[in-house]
Amino acid sequence: MNKVFLIIWREYFERIRKKSFILMSILGPILIAGGFALMIWLTNADKTNQKIQVIDASFAFSKLPDNDFIKFYYPDVNLKEAINQFYKTDFTCILYVPYNIAQGGKTSVQLYYKKSPGFATTQYMKDVMEKKLYEFKLAANNIDPSVIKNARQSINFINWEVPETGEISNKSDVVVYIGIACGVLIFIFLTVYGAQVMRSVMEEKTSRIVEIIISSVRPFQLMIGKIVGVALVGITQFLIWIVLSSILTTLVTTTLLKSVTDDYNKNKQQVETIFKQGSNLAPKDLEKIQSNEEAIKALEAIKKINFPIVVTFFLVYFLAGYLFYSALFAAIGSAVDSEADTQQFMLPVMLPLMISYVMAIMAAQNPDGKIAFWGSLIPFSSPILMLVRLPNGVPSWQIAVSLSLLILGFIFTVWLAGRIYRTGILMYGKKVTWKEIIKWVTYKA
C-alpha cells in the first residue's frame, strides 16, 4: 500500500507543479467571471445616447416614445436637406419614413447614420414603429386601439411544486440553466482528466520507463496510483476554481449589477403590493412590477438552491464518475503505442458520455421524466444526469441508488481495466485488436 501512496504522491505533485496547472487554475475563474462581466457589458455597451432626426412622409409616426438613451426630434426639413446638413447638426441618425408605408407599401424605412447605432437602437425603433403603425391602422378603420389593447392579456405561469411534506416552492427557468451548467462541467472534467490518465500511461509505456517501475510494483498498483493521483489534481483545481470564481463573481455582481441588486428588495415589495392593492396601483407602477417579475423570480430561485449540497454532490459524482471512466482510459493507454492508435478504442468510451450530454439537455427540461430518472441511475450516464437534476431536488433514495450503482460500476471497470493493463502495459510494436483485448481480460493470473 505504501507503494501505491508513493505513486499517488508522485502523480499529484508532478502535475500541480506544472505551469499549465497553475495557469489554468488562475485563468479558469478569471474566464468564468470575465465571461459573466462581458455578457453584462455587451448588454449595456450597445446603449449609447442617440439623437434621431425623424422625417415622416407618411405622417403616421409622430411622437415616437423616447427612452433613456434614444431621443426623437421632428425638424421641418426634407430628406435631401437633412442629409446635406447632417454633419452640421448633433443628430446621430436620420430616420426616413416613406409616404406609402402606412398604406401597405413595400418601401422600407431608411436609416442614415454617422456611426452605426447598434442593435439595441435599431431594435427599439423597429418595435415602437410597429406598435405605432398598428395603432394608426386601427384608428384609420375607426377602431379604438384601447379596446384591442384591453382585450389582449398575457397569461403568466408560475410553477409550484407540492411535495409530500406539503411545503410549496416555486420553480424558475434559472434552475434549468444551473442544472445544464453542472452537467456540462462534469462532462468536461470527466473527459479532460480521463484523457490525462490515458496520456500519462502512454508516455511511460512509449519511453520504457514503465519497465523499471513495474519491477518494484504490480501493474494494478501502478494503474490505481495514477488514477487516484490525477483525481486529486482534478479536485484541487476544482476547489481553487470555486473559491476564486466566488470571489471574482461577487466583485462583478457588486460593481456591474449594483443597480439590480439595490432594487431587488424594493421590487419584491412591489410584487407583494399588487396582491394587496390590485387595480389601485398606477399603470406605470404595474408595468414596472411586471418588467421586473422574471428577474425577481430568478433571484429568488437562485437563493433557494442549496449550493453547498450541489457542490458536495458535484465532487462526489465527479470522483465516482472519474473512477468509472478513467480506468477505461488507462486501459486504452496501456493497450496502444501512440495516440493515433487510440481512435478505434476511444469511441466505445466516449459514446456513453456524448449520449449522456444529449440526454442532459432533455433531462433539464423534464427533470422528473423517464429519461432523466433512468439516466441518473445508470452508471454510464448518472454522473452527468444526476448533476442536472440536483438543483431541482431529487429524492434521497434515488441519490442512494444512483451512487451505489456507480460505485459498483467503477469497481467493475477498475477490475476490467486491471486485466487489460497488466498485459497491455508491456506489449510493444503490435497493433492491438478488440479480439486480442478480450483475450487479455480472460487470461488467468
Residue pairs with C-beta under 8 A, 6 or more apart in sequence:
3 216
3 217
3 221
3 225
4 217
4 221
4 224
4 225
4 228
5 225
6 225
7 217
7 221
7 222
7 224
7 225
7 226
7 229
8 225
8 228
8 229
8 232
9 229
10 225
10 229
11 200
11 225
11 226
11 228
11 229
11 230
11 233
12 229
12 232
12 233
15 21
15 196
15 229
15 230
15 233
16 22
16 233
16 236
21 233
21 237
24 237
25 237
25 240
25 241
25 244
26 244
28 237
28 241
28 244
28 245
29 240
29 241
29 244
29 245
29 247
29 248
30 244
30 248
32 241
32 245
32 248
32 249
33 245
33 248
33 249
33 251
33 252
36 249
36 252
37 252
37 256
40 252
40 256
40 257
41 256
46 118
46 119
46 120
46 121
47 68
47 69
47 118
47 120
47 121
48 69
48 117
48 118
48 121
49 69
49 70
49 71
49 92
50 69
50 70
50 71
50 92
50 93
50 117
50 121
51 71
51 73
51 90
51 91
51 92
51 93
52 70
52 71
52 72
52 73
52 91
52 92
52 93
52 94
52 95
52 125
53 73
53 75
53 82
53 89
53 91
53 93
53 94
53 95
54 61
54 64
54 72
54 73
54 74
54 95
54 97
55 77
55 78
55 79
55 82
55 94
55 95
55 96
55 97
56 62
56 74
56 97
57 96
57 97
57 98
57 99
58 97
58 98
58 99
58 100
58 101
58 102
60 97
60 101
60 102
60 132
60 133
60 136
61 97
61 129
61 132
61 133
61 136
62 74
63 72
64 72
64 125
64 128
64 129
64 132
65 128
66 72
67 124
69 120
69 121
70 121
70 124
70 125
72 95
73 91
75 82
77 85
79 94
79 96
82 94
82 112
83 94
83 112
86 94
86 112
86 114
87 114
92 113
92 114
92 115
92 117
93 111
93 112
93 113
93 114
93 117
93 121
94 111
94 112
94 113
95 109
95 110
95 111
95 125
96 109
96 110
96 111
96 112
97 109
97 129
98 105
98 107
98 108
98 109
98 110
99 105
100 107
101 107
101 109
101 133
102 133
102 136
102 137
102 140
109 129
111 117
111 122
111 125
134 145
135 145
138 144
138 145
138 148
139 145
156 293
158 170
158 297
159 170
159 171
160 168
160 169
160 170
160 171
161 168
161 169
161 170
161 171
161 393
162 168
163 169
163 393
169 304
170 297
170 300
170 301
171 301
171 392
172 297
172 298
172 300
172 301
172 302
173 298
174 298
174 301
174 302
175 301
175 305
175 391
175 392
176 364
176 365
178 302
178 305
178 310
178 391
179 363
179 364
179 367
179 387
179 388
179 389
179 390
179 391
179 392
180 360
180 361
180 364
180 388
182 310
182 314
182 387
182 388
182 390
182 391
183 356
183 357
183 360
183 363
183 364
183 384
183 385
183 387
183 388
184 357
184 360
185 314
185 387
186 314
186 317
186 318
186 321
186 383
186 384
186 387
187 353
187 356
187 357
187 360
187 384
189 234
189 238
189 318
189 322
190 318
190 321
190 322
190 325
190 353
190 383
190 384
191 350
191 353
192 234
193 230
193 231
193 233
193 234
193 322
193 326
194 322
194 325
194 326
194 328
194 329
194 349
195 329
196 230
196 233
197 226
197 227
197 230
197 326
197 329
197 330
197 333
198 329
198 330
198 332
198 333
198 342
199 333
199 339
200 226
200 230
200 333
201 223
201 226
201 330
201 333
201 334
201 421
201 425
202 333
202 336
202 337
202 338
202 339
202 342
204 210
204 213
205 333
205 334
205 337
205 425
205 428
206 337
206 338
210 222
210 425
210 426
211 426
213 222
214 222
214 425
214 426
217 225
218 422
219 418
219 421
219 422
219 425
220 418
220 421
220 422
222 421
222 425
223 327
223 330
223 334
223 417
223 418
223 421
224 414
226 330
227 322
227 323
227 326
227 327
227 330
227 414
230 326
231 319
231 322
231 323
231 326
234 318
234 322
235 315
235 318
235 319
238 314
238 315
238 318
242 311
253 261
254 261
260 295
263 292
264 296
264 299
267 289
267 292
267 295
267 296
268 296
268 300
270 285
270 288
270 289
270 292
271 289
271 292
271 293
271 296
273 281
273 289
274 281
274 286
274 289
281 289
305 391
309 390
310 390
310 391
313 386
313 387
313 390
313 399
314 387
316 403
317 382
317 383
317 386
317 387
317 403
317 406
318 383
320 383
320 403
320 406
320 407
320 410
321 382
321 383
321 384
321 406
323 410
323 413
323 414
324 379
324 380
324 383
324 406
324 409
324 410
324 413
325 349
325 353
325 413
327 410
327 413
327 414
327 416
327 417
327 418
328 349
328 413
328 416
328 417
329 349
330 417
330 421
331 416
331 417
331 420
331 421
331 424
332 342
332 345
332 346
332 349
333 342
334 420
334 421
334 424
334 425
335 345
335 420
335 424
335 427
335 432
335 437
336 342
336 345
336 432
337 428
337 429
341 431
341 432
344 434
352 380
352 381
353 384
355 381
356 375
356 380
356 381
356 383
356 384
356 385
357 384
359 371
359 372
359 375
359 381
359 384
359 385
360 375
360 384
360 385
360 388
362 369
362 371
362 372
363 369
363 371
363 372
363 375
363 376
363 385
363 388
363 389
364 388
366 372
367 388
367 389
367 392
368 392
372 385
372 388
372 389
373 398
375 381
375 382
375 385
376 382
376 385
376 386
376 388
376 389
376 394
376 398
376 402
377 398
377 401
377 402
377 405
378 405
379 405
379 406
379 408
379 409
379 410
380 409
382 402
382 405
382 406
383 406
386 394
386 399
386 402
416 441
419 440
419 441
419 443
420 437
420 440
420 441
422 440
422 445
423 440
423 443
424 432
424 437
424 440
